[in-house]
Amino acid sequence: MRRKRHRAVHRNAPHDSAEGRFERRGQSIGIIAGKGGVGKTTLTANVGVSLAKDFGVNAIVVDANVLTSNLGLHLGFLREPVSLHDVLQNKLPIEKVIYVHSSGLSVVPSSLSIDKPIDAGAIHRTIDHLTKRYDIVLVDSAPGLSKEALAVINACDNFLVVTNPDVPSVTDAIKAINEVEKRNKRVLGIAVNKIAGRPYELSKENIERATDHSVISEIPYDERVPASIAAKMPIVMFAPKSTASIRFRQLAAWLCDKPFVAPKEFWLDRLIKFIFGG
């Protein structure tokens, strides 16, 4: 049963499955980045909400950034009584820590504090179990190539690589891509976030040449994104006609292989786009 507000509601049965771009039901997608601060968690929250709300996909997001978790903060799950940590410490089955966002998106948050060591290898079993119940499992990874980040790379089948249009971010993104490809897994593409249209930013073509992968999403910098995070409401709900919101929703449409017609922009959105680019 769903509630109107962004509150935790346990659910023991998934929605009806939705057709997607994958060959079989239940694909896991690791959202990875070579460094922190590029907007990986923001992308996970917004794409997840859009999959559920705009396209009716049976989707779930998992906060596998177990040491510095904050996916729950983006979605309004602040201090839930149980979390992924309870699963990884063998205290509870995964079904007991699934919450439902008001958009219909299922959410597995992580604890904001850690009282015992976490077995990162247990993430693989958890993700594998969820792919049997959900059409798309988005897994928010720790940034970089830490033990937790590598656990997500080992657990997932497909990957979205998030970067900013600058040399350090792209350089570190290449390192993450190399780890994925060493395991013969698939990089779906690159999502370039926080594009401000500055002359020193790397172009789409430069990023594609450097990473040897296609840029499938270009998301502009938007001051309303941090405002939406403060409001605990993803920008796809906070400002659904903003350019950033539209780009997140287009990415969600691409993942589930469904059409998306962008809404007409407000004059303020057009002005922001003109000033900051995107």
N, C-alpha and C positions, 0 to 999 in steps of 0.2 A: 504494500500500500504506500502510495506516495503522499508526501506532504507538500504544502505550497511553499514553505520556506526551505532554506538549505540546511536541513537537519538530517541526522543519521536515522535511517530506517533499515533494519535488517530485511533482506529478501532471500528466500530460499528457492525461488524458481526464476529462470531468466525469461526475457521477452522472447517472442517468436523470432527465429533467425532471419537475418536479412542477407540478401545476396551481395557479395562484394567482389573486389578485383582478384581475389585469391582462388586458387584451385580447389581448396577444401575449406570446410568450416573450421573456425577457431584458429586464426593466425595471431601470433604475438608480434608486436612491433616495439622494439626498444627505441626510446627517444634518447639519443646520446649526444655528447658534446665533448670536445677535447679539453675545454676549460670551463670554469664556472662563470656565471654572470651573463651568458649569451641569451638567456630567455627560454631555456629548455623546458622548465616547469610551467611557465606561462603558456607555451605552445601545447604541452600535454593537456593542461586543464581546458584550454579553449577548443582544441580539436576534439577532445573527448566529449565535451558538452555539446558541440555542434553535431557530432555523429549521432548522439542520442536524441537531441531536441529537433534538429533540422531534418534528419534523414531516417529516424526511427531504427537506428542500428542497435543491436544487442551488444553494447560495448561496456568495457570496464577499464578504469585506470588504476594502476598500482604504483604506490610510492615506494620504489626500491632504493631510494637514496636514504638508506637506513641511518646513516650517521648524521646527516644534516638535512633531515626531511622538512619540506614545507609545502608539498602539494596540497595537503589538507587546508593550509592557510588560504590558498587561492580559492577553495571551494566551500569555505565556511565550516570545515571540520577542525576545530581547534584542539580540544582536549577530550577526545572520545575515550570511553572506558577501556576499549580493546582495540588492537591495531595489528598490523603485519608483524610487529615484534613478537606478539603472543604466538603467532603461527611459527615463526622462525625459531622460537624457543620451545616448540612442541607443547605449548600450553593449551592451544585451541585449534580446531580445524579451520580452514580458510573460510568456510561458509559462515562462521560466527563473527567475522570481522569485515563483512561486506556491508557497506552503507549505500543509501540511494540519495543522490542529489535531486533537487527539485526539477531539474531538466530531464530526469529519467536515467542519467548516467550512474552506473554502479562505481563505487569508489572503495579502494582498500588503502586507508591512510597508514602512515607510520607514526610512531610515537615521537613527541618532541624531546623526550629524554630517554636515555638508555641506562638501565640498571644492571644488565647482564650482557656478556659477549653474545654477538650474533653469528650464527653459522651461515655465511653468505651462500654456501653451496645449497642450502635448503630453498633458496629462491628458485632454482631450476625446477624442483618438484612442484612448487607452488604455481609457477607460471604454466607448467605443463598441465596441471589439474584445471586451471581456469580456461585453457583453450578448448577443453571438452564441454564448456558451458556457455562460452561467449563467442560471438563472431569475430570481434576485434578486441584484443587485449593490449592496451597501451601501457608501456612500462617506463616510468620516469626513472632514469638512471642517475647515479652519482656522476659528477663531471670527471673528466680526465680518465686515467687508467688505473685507478685504485682497485683494491680487492673487490669492493662492492660493484664498481663499474664493470670489471671483467666478469663478475658473476652474472650480470644482466646480459652481457654479450654472449656468454655461454648458454644462457637460458632461452633467448629469443631466436626467432627464425628470420625476421626482417628488421631493418633499421632505418630510421630517419636521423640524419645528422644535422644538428642545429649549429649554426655559426653566425658570427657578426661579419660584416664586410671589411674586416681589417686583417693585416698580415698575421698577428699572433693567433687570432681565433682560427683562421683558416689553416695555419701551420699545425696547430694542435688537432684540428678536425681531421687532417690527413693521418695523424697518428692513430686516431680512433678508427678510421676507415681501414687502416692496415690491420688492426687487430681483428676486425670483423672478417676481412677477406682471408686472413690466415686460417680462419676456421671454416672457410668455404661457405660463408653465409651471405645474404643478399642485402646490399644497400639500396633502398628504394630511391633515394635521392637526397639532395641537400636543401634544407630550409634556411634561407638567409634572413636573419631577424634584425630589427632595430636599424633599418636603412634610413639614413637622414639626408641623403643626397649631397654629402660633402665631397669636394673634389679629391680628397685623399682616399676615399673608400674604393675598395676593389669592385670592379664591374662583375656582372653575372658571368660574362665570358671568361674573365680572368679566374674566377673561382672554379668554373667548370674545367678549365685547362689544368689548374693546380690539383684538383681533387680527382680528375678523370671520372666525374659523375655529374649528372644533370642537376641543375637547380630547379626544383619543382615548386618552390614557393618563395616569394619575395615579400617580406612583411615590413612595412614602414615603421619608423619610430613614431610613437604617439603618446603624448603626455597623459592621455586618458587610461593607458594601460596600468601605470602605477596607481592611478586613482581607483581603477576597478579592483586592483589587488587589495587596496586599503578597504574597499567596500565589501571584500570577500565575494565578489561577483565577477566571473570572467567577462572580458570585454565583449564577447559575442552576445551577452545578455545586457551588459552595462551600456554599451553604445553599439547596437547591432548594425547600424548603417555606416559606421566609421570604416575607413579603408583597411585598418589593421584587422577589424572584425571580419570584413569581407574576405580578406586573404586567408584567415584561419578557416573560415567556412568553405572556401574554395578548396583548401587542402583536405579538409574532411570529406568533401564531395569526391575528390580524386581518390582518396583511400578506399571509399566504399563504392566507387564507380557509379555514382548517381549524378544526375544533372543538377546544376545550381544556377539560378538566375539572381544576379546581384541586385539588391534593392537600390533605388535611386538615392544618391548621396545628398545630404543636407548641404547648404551653402557653406556652413562652418567646416564640414569635412573637406570640401573642395579647397577651402582656404588653407587648412592645415596641410593638405597634400601639396599645395603649391609652395608653401613655405619650407616644409621638411622633406619633400620628395616622396616617392613611393607610388 
